[in-house]
Amino acid sequence: MARFTRIEVAQKMYDTGMIPVFYHKDIDVCKQVLKATYEGGARVFEFTNRGDFAHEIFAELVKWSATELPEMILGIGSVIDAPTTALYLQLGANFIVSPIMNPEMAKVCNRRKVAWSPGCGSLTEIQQAEELGCEVVKIFPGQQVGGPDFVKAVKGPFPWSSIMPTGGVKPERENITEWIKSGVHCVGMGSQLMVKDANGNFDLEGIKNLTKESLEIISELRG
């Protein structure tokens, strides 16, 4: 069962402004990366459903983070159907993110009052998602859909829309500035944030620092 309400999730997404996105098949690596982003200031984290037995890894992360990283809001991404949505809700997901807009997923999430962010690429899809109760709409792939200019265009007729781009977001001042000034609710940041060292291992200190720097830039831009 979710530990955080969908209102708390949406608010924390905005307050921090950046959500790390990550998957790895090794539970220890996942714990290390999750902790690194937490120490960097992240309070919302999207684990992605992208490998065999991902749900088992997620279940362990939920239980571990509740004790070790109590303020972390852990959700699941890359979910594309209602049965998988139900599985992850049973495992304690605090929010569900999808690359597509599937109304059946909305029904499952709404029954439990859990946040649901579907992937949208047009005004029509954004409108449909909001009609289904979506608070924060995902645009994916963010850069390919149109980048910050797309967000600006959407916010014209839809000023009430809360938008989270994933894909094409980098831990760099210029890139983050473009997205934040376009009016996004928050951004999702994946491989660009999860840097590695010369040996190919995840650079935990580097991930921590990039998380901290990205959050500081966002806070500064928002005044």
Secondary structure, DSSP 8 states (H G I E B T S, - for coil): --SS-HHHHHHHHHHH-EEEEE--S-HHHHHHHHHHHHHTT--EEEEE--STTHHHHHHHHHHHHHHHSTT-EEEEES--SHHHHHHHHHTT-SEEE-SS--HHHHHHHHHHT-EEE-EE-SHHHHHHHHHTT-SEEEETTHHHHTHHHHHHHHHTT-TT-EEEEBSS--SSHHHHHHHHHHT-S-EEE-TTTS-B-TTSSB-HHHHHHHHHHHHHHHHHHT-
